[in-house]
Amino acid sequence: MRLTPLGPAAIRYGLGVALCAYALAGAFSRAGHAQQLRSVTEGVYSAGQAARGQQIYKDQCAGCHGNAMEGTIGPPLAGATLLSNWSARPLANFVDKIQKTMPFNLPESLSRQQSIDLAAYILETAKFPAGRAELSDAMLAQIAFPTAQTSPAPARTSAGASLPAPEGNLAELMRAIAFPNSNIIFNVQLKDPGAQPKKAPASSPFDYVEWGSTIYPGWLAIDQAAVAITETAPLLLAPGRRCQNGRPVPVDRADWKQYVAALVEVGKLARRTSQARNFDAFIDISEKLNDACANCHKVYRDKGGTEGSGATRCQ
């Protein structure tokens, strides 16, 4: 049989039909997926299940999130905050978050069923209605939170360039940058960076963190820690950033600005002293850095509780 070559018009027609069919198939696929998703407003858990979750919440969660889920150390788990944080996201993601990361000091200590029951209680507290059937693990991927109507976070500007809204909350930012780099500086009280032996290359199996610590040893690590503190302290003033408990960071308050300025100043002093390789001066530097941190902590972090556990932080 002899094949007849297709002309340009036939090729365009065939391609158009194929593309149309592909688009329709995609549309039907998306429509089918949307139809499969249920909303948490449709009674996806039972009252008995929520009651089990309530006891788990009292035992494991209330200390951080408050007896009424209003937020104390941790963020609120009810009202507009919950819906804003989980807008249109699958309930499976919410249960995964509970099971894998909570409680904060004992992650992965809750079973899958406990995490699901706890999610049911949170839904009940958020005024989403109960149904007759219990929420099961198999159902989670087909259920989603409703879409929240929220205003976008204000963009920051620097030298005419727009900057994205903050990614992490205040506690995450502090743990990521200020905490580890401050400890590098504090450690100079105990160990002279210039007298430390050169670290051996990373062993097998290869470890990037271990390897990285050998690349910038001694005083170079102190130089970099001081730069990190100095350059990132102004991020504590970023509009739209929130504290771990969900409250806005008080970026407009005069004392907050003063605490940030003090941190910048001690970071600059630490860098100058490090570049001078003045080991003896770091006892005083460490005290100044400790004061800069503690002065802010006692007002905004520890207020209403012991160190690091203040229930009225960021107020």
Secondary structure, 3 states (H helix, E strand, C coil): CCCCCCCHHHHHHHHHHHHHHHHHHHHHHHHHHHHHCEEHHHCCCEHHHHHHHHHHHHHHCHHHHCCCCCCCCCCCCCHHHHHHHCCCCEHHHHHHHHHHHCCCCCCCCCCHHHHHHHHHHHHHHCCCCCECCCCCHHHHHHEECCCCCCCCCCCEEECCEEECCCCCCHHHHHHHHHHHHHHHHHHHHCCCHHHCCCCCCCCCCCCHHHHHCCCCCCHHHHHHHHHHHHHHHHHHHCCCCECCCCCECCCCCHHHHHHHHHHHHHHHHHHHHHHCCCCCCHHHHHHHHHHHHHHHHHHHHCCCCCCCCCCCCCC
